[in-house]
C-alpha cells in the first residue's frame, strides 16, 4: 500500500466521485428509454387472420383417446400415539 499525502488522497477521492457520477448518468440515460415501471404502453395491433369459408367439422374423440381423470388417493389419517 502506498502512502499518500492528504492533498493527493483528496484529489483521488474527487476523481472517483466524478467517475461514479458519469457512470450513474450513463446508466440513467440507458435505462430511461426502456419504459420501466407502471406506465402503460400502446399495444401492438393484432394481425387480422383471413376469413376462411371452408371450416372442417370437429371430429369426435374415440373411446380409446378419451380418458377419465385418475382417482385421487386419500391420505390415511395418522393415529395418535399412546403415552405410557
N, C-alpha and C positions, 0 to 999 in steps of 0.2 A: 504494500500500500504506500502510495506516495504522500508526502506531507505537502499540503498546500497552504499558502498564506490566505488570510481572510479575504482580501480582495479577489484572489483567484477563485476561491470557493464560491463567493457570491456571484462572480461572473459566470461560473459553470452552472449554478442554480438558475440564473436568469436565462441562460441558453436552453436548459432543459425545459423550463416553463414555456418558453417561446415555441420550442419544437412540439411540446404537448398541445399547445393551443392550435397550432397549424394542423396537427393530426385530427383534433376534435372538429375543426371547421371542415376539413376534407371529408370526414366521416359523415357529418351532418349534411353536407351537400350531396353525398352519395345516397343517403337514406331518404332524404326528403321526397324525391320523385317516386318512391316506391308506394306511396299512399297507404302507409300502415295506419292502423287504428280503426276507429268505428265509423269512418266515413264511407258512405255508400258510393259505389261507382256504377256507371251505366252498364247494364247487362248487354252482352253480345247478342245481336239479333240471331234468332234461330233460323236455320236453313229450311225452306219450305220443301217438303217432300212432294214429288209429282204424284198426282192422284191416279191411282190405278183402277181401271174399270173392272178388271178381272180379279176377283178375290177368291182364293181357294177356300173351300169349306174346311172347317177344322175336323180332323179325324179323331175318332174316339179311341181311347186307350184300350188296349186288350187287357184281359183279366190278368195275364202274367205280368204286365207292366204296372198295374195298379197295386200298390202295397199299402197295407194299413200301418199305422204308427205302432211301434213295438210298445207293449205294455210296460209301464214304469215299475221297477222293482221297489217294493216298500221297505223302508228301513225297519229292522226289528227293534223293538223297544228294549233297552237295557234294563236289567233288574237291579234294584238297589242292593248293595252289599249288607250282609248282616254283620254287625259289630259285636264281637264276643268279649 
